[in-house]
Amino acid sequence: MLIRAGVTLVELLVGLALGGILVAAAGSSMLRQQRGARWVEGMTGAELQLRPVLRALPDELTLLDASAGDIGAGQASDSTLQLRSVVASSLTCDTATAAAITLLPETSAVAPLGGEMRNPSAGDSVWLYGGDSLGWRGATVVSSSRVTTGCVVPSLASGPAYRLTLDAPAAVGGATPVRVTRWERWVVYRASDGRWYVGVRDWSATTARFLAPQPVAGPFLRTLPTGERTGFRYFDASDALLVPDGTNERSIARIRVTTLSTAAPGAPGTPLSGVRRDSADAVLSRRGAP
């Protein structure tokens, strides 16, 4: 008797059906994995973009005192924040009678005050505290150099320090509080690629103008149909919303930085539109500085 190897039509149909089920299951699993990977990638990208703005800028803002003019009059809006950034905060080393001061050596336990020290340079502003009766007096840095010095006042400290030549005689005693500041402008701007970024424009003493913005983070969504925007909001000491108009910047007590970015749809905590909203507040100091 002749026996033929093969399958019946019913067996073939059953096999095809089972194969289709397996392929569909595998495809569904792969699709879920791809969606999960895209969601993780989207959320990670959003976090990486937000961190520089929501951490670095509020930390810098807490060093400011709007009541002392650390925010530029007429230069605060939802897309621009011009501030007097602290370059150095320290004490003078010994008594200065000429148009120069030496900051306390960095090896001293009390320098720099507040833990803030960058490289002072020509064009920066220097603020010297003359006591409650005189307050803070301002001068401009003409040149900056590094010296090795020993201080008789206030701490017998010695070591490398900054010596600043000013545009006017300092005439201050040793251990006088001093702050060195520099204008910088934070902006929400549209780059050449058509997308929106948060960046910083540094002040150039050479050209007497702000340089082109350098991106800090982005891209972000600038405006939503609801009116929400990436940018800055301001509040006074009573926590009421304040709209800067060129005359009331000294009343700013708190600044909120808000960013809007694209997140994968369905991400936890985000609406179906896939928009991620983040914000951070910075409360400004009230030290009565310049």
VENNORLIN-V689501 format. One record per residue. N is the residue number from 0. RES is the residue in three letters. SS is DSSP state (hx for helix, st for strand, lp for the rest). Layout:
n:N res:RES ss:SS
n:N res:RES ss:SS
This chain:
n:0 res:MET ss:lp
n:1 res:LEU ss:lp
n:2 res:ILE ss:lp
n:3 res:ARG ss:lp
n:4 res:ALA ss:lp
n:5 res:GLY ss:lp
n:6 res:VAL ss:lp
n:7 res:THR ss:lp
n:8 res:LEU ss:hx
n:9 res:VAL ss:hx
n:10 res:GLU ss:hx
n:11 res:LEU ss:hx
n:12 res:LEU ss:hx
n:13 res:VAL ss:hx
n:14 res:GLY ss:hx
n:15 res:LEU ss:hx
n:16 res:ALA ss:hx
n:17 res:LEU ss:hx
n:18 res:GLY ss:hx
n:19 res:GLY ss:hx
n:20 res:ILE ss:hx
n:21 res:LEU ss:hx
n:22 res:VAL ss:hx
n:23 res:ALA ss:hx
n:24 res:ALA ss:hx
n:25 res:ALA ss:hx
n:26 res:GLY ss:hx
n:27 res:SER ss:hx
n:28 res:SER ss:hx
n:29 res:MET ss:hx
n:30 res:LEU ss:hx
n:31 res:ARG ss:hx
n:32 res:GLN ss:hx
n:33 res:GLN ss:hx
n:34 res:ARG ss:hx
n:35 res:GLY ss:hx
n:36 res:ALA ss:hx
n:37 res:ARG ss:hx
n:38 res:TRP ss:hx
n:39 res:VAL ss:hx
n:40 res:GLU ss:hx
n:41 res:GLY ss:hx
n:42 res:MET ss:hx
n:43 res:THR ss:hx
n:44 res:GLY ss:hx
n:45 res:ALA ss:hx
n:46 res:GLU ss:hx
n:47 res:LEU ss:hx
n:48 res:GLN ss:hx
n:49 res:LEU ss:hx
n:50 res:ARG ss:hx
n:51 res:PRO ss:hx
n:52 res:VAL ss:hx
n:53 res:LEU ss:hx
n:54 res:ARG ss:hx
n:55 res:ALA ss:hx
n:56 res:LEU ss:hx
n:57 res:PRO ss:hx
n:58 res:ASP ss:hx
n:59 res:GLU ss:hx
n:60 res:LEU ss:hx
n:61 res:THR ss:lp
n:62 res:LEU ss:lp
n:63 res:LEU ss:lp
n:64 res:ASP ss:lp
n:65 res:ALA ss:hx
n:66 res:SER ss:hx
n:67 res:ALA ss:hx
n:68 res:GLY ss:lp
n:69 res:ASP ss:lp
n:70 res:ILE ss:st
n:71 res:GLY ss:st
n:72 res:ALA ss:st
n:73 res:GLY ss:st
n:74 res:GLN ss:st
n:75 res:ALA ss:st
n:76 res:SER ss:lp
n:77 res:ASP ss:lp
n:78 res:SER ss:lp
n:79 res:THR ss:st
n:80 res:LEU ss:st
n:81 res:GLN ss:st
n:82 res:LEU ss:st
n:83 res:ARG ss:st
n:84 res:SER ss:st
n:85 res:VAL ss:st
n:86 res:VAL ss:st
n:87 res:ALA ss:st
n:88 res:SER ss:st
n:89 res:SER ss:st
n:90 res:LEU ss:st
n:91 res:THR ss:st
n:92 res:CYS ss:lp
n:93 res:ASP ss:lp
n:94 res:THR ss:lp
n:95 res:ALA ss:st
n:96 res:THR ss:lp
n:97 res:ALA ss:lp
n:98 res:ALA ss:lp
n:99 res:ALA ss:st
n:100 res:ILE ss:st
n:101 res:THR ss:st
n:102 res:LEU ss:st
n:103 res:LEU ss:lp
n:104 res:PRO ss:lp
n:105 res:GLU ss:lp
n:106 res:THR ss:lp
n:107 res:SER ss:lp
n:108 res:ALA ss:lp
n:109 res:VAL ss:lp
n:110 res:ALA ss:lp
n:111 res:PRO ss:lp
n:112 res:LEU ss:hx
n:113 res:GLY ss:hx
n:114 res:GLY ss:hx
n:115 res:GLU ss:lp
n:116 res:MET ss:st
n:117 res:ARG ss:lp
n:118 res:ASN ss:lp
n:119 res:PRO ss:lp
n:120 res:SER ss:lp
n:121 res:ALA ss:lp
n:122 res:GLY ss:lp
n:123 res:ASP ss:lp
n:124 res:SER ss:st
n:125 res:VAL ss:st
n:126 res:TRP ss:st
n:127 res:LEU ss:st
n:128 res:TYR ss:st
n:129 res:GLY ss:lp
n:130 res:GLY ss:lp
n:131 res:ASP ss:lp
n:132 res:SER ss:lp
n:133 res:LEU ss:lp
n:134 res:GLY ss:lp
n:135 res:TRP ss:st
n:136 res:ARG ss:st
n:137 res:GLY ss:st
n:138 res:ALA ss:st
n:139 res:THR ss:st
n:140 res:VAL ss:st
n:141 res:VAL ss:st
n:142 res:SER ss:st
n:143 res:SER ss:st
n:144 res:SER ss:st
n:145 res:ARG ss:st
n:146 res:VAL ss:st
n:147 res:THR ss:st
n:148 res:THR ss:st
n:149 res:GLY ss:st
n:150 res:CYS ss:lp
n:151 res:VAL ss:lp
n:152 res:VAL ss:lp
n:153 res:PRO ss:lp
n:154 res:SER ss:lp
n:155 res:LEU ss:lp
n:156 res:ALA ss:lp
n:157 res:SER ss:st
n:158 res:GLY ss:st
n:159 res:PRO ss:st
n:160 res:ALA ss:st
n:161 res:TYR ss:st
n:162 res:ARG ss:st
n:163 res:LEU ss:st
n:164 res:THR ss:st
n:165 res:LEU ss:st
n:166 res:ASP ss:lp
n:167 res:ALA ss:lp
n:168 res:PRO ss:lp
n:169 res:ALA ss:lp
n:170 res:ALA ss:lp
n:171 res:VAL ss:st
n:172 res:GLY ss:lp
n:173 res:GLY ss:lp
n:174 res:ALA ss:lp
n:175 res:THR ss:lp
n:176 res:PRO ss:st
n:177 res:VAL ss:st
n:178 res:ARG ss:st
n:179 res:VAL ss:st
n:180 res:THR ss:st
n:181 res:ARG ss:st
n:182 res:TRP ss:st
n:183 res:GLU ss:st
n:184 res:ARG ss:st
n:185 res:TRP ss:st
n:186 res:VAL ss:st
n:187 res:VAL ss:st
n:188 res:TYR ss:st
n:189 res:ARG ss:st
n:190 res:ALA ss:lp
n:191 res:SER ss:lp
n:192 res:ASP ss:lp
n:193 res:GLY ss:lp
n:194 res:ARG ss:lp
n:195 res:TRP ss:st
n:196 res:TYR ss:st
n:197 res:VAL ss:st
n:198 res:GLY ss:st
n:199 res:VAL ss:st
n:200 res:ARG ss:st
n:201 res:ASP ss:st
n:202 res:TRP ss:st
n:203 res:SER ss:st
n:204 res:ALA ss:lp
n:205 res:THR ss:lp
n:206 res:THR ss:lp
n:207 res:ALA ss:lp
n:208 res:ARG ss:st
n:209 res:PHE ss:st
n:210 res:LEU ss:lp
n:211 res:ALA ss:lp
n:212 res:PRO ss:lp
n:213 res:GLN ss:st
n:214 res:PRO ss:st
n:215 res:VAL ss:st
n:216 res:ALA ss:st
n:217 res:GLY ss:st
n:218 res:PRO ss:st
n:219 res:PHE ss:st
n:220 res:LEU ss:lp
n:221 res:ARG ss:lp
n:222 res:THR ss:st
n:223 res:LEU ss:lp
n:224 res:PRO ss:lp
n:225 res:THR ss:lp
n:226 res:GLY ss:lp
n:227 res:GLU ss:lp
n:228 res:ARG ss:st
n:229 res:THR ss:lp
n:230 res:GLY ss:st
n:231 res:PHE ss:st
n:232 res:ARG ss:st
n:233 res:TYR ss:st
n:234 res:PHE ss:st
n:235 res:ASP ss:lp
n:236 res:ALA ss:lp
n:237 res:SER ss:lp
n:238 res:ASP ss:lp
n:239 res:ALA ss:lp
n:240 res:LEU ss:st
n:241 res:LEU ss:st
n:242 res:VAL ss:lp
n:243 res:PRO ss:lp
n:244 res:ASP ss:lp
n:245 res:GLY ss:lp
n:246 res:THR ss:lp
n:247 res:ASN ss:lp
n:248 res:GLU ss:hx
n:249 res:ARG ss:hx
n:250 res:SER ss:hx
n:251 res:ILE ss:lp
n:252 res:ALA ss:lp
n:253 res:ARG ss:st
n:254 res:ILE ss:st
n:255 res:ARG ss:st
n:256 res:VAL ss:st
n:257 res:THR ss:st
n:258 res:THR ss:st
n:259 res:LEU ss:st
n:260 res:SER ss:st
n:261 res:THR ss:st
n:262 res:ALA ss:lp
n:263 res:ALA ss:lp
n:264 res:PRO ss:lp
n:265 res:GLY ss:lp
n:266 res:ALA ss:lp
n:267 res:PRO ss:lp
n:268 res:GLY ss:lp
n:269 res:THR ss:lp
n:270 res:PRO ss:lp
n:271 res:LEU ss:lp
n:272 res:SER ss:lp
n:273 res:GLY ss:lp
n:274 res:VAL ss:st
n:275 res:ARG ss:st
n:276 res:ARG ss:st
n:277 res:ASP ss:st
n:278 res:SER ss:st
n:279 res:ALA ss:st
n:280 res:ASP ss:st
n:281 res:ALA ss:st
n:282 res:VAL ss:st
n:283 res:LEU ss:lp
n:284 res:SER ss:lp
n:285 res:ARG ss:lp
n:286 res:ARG ss:lp
n:287 res:GLY ss:lp
n:288 res:ALA ss:lp
n:289 res:PRO ss:lp
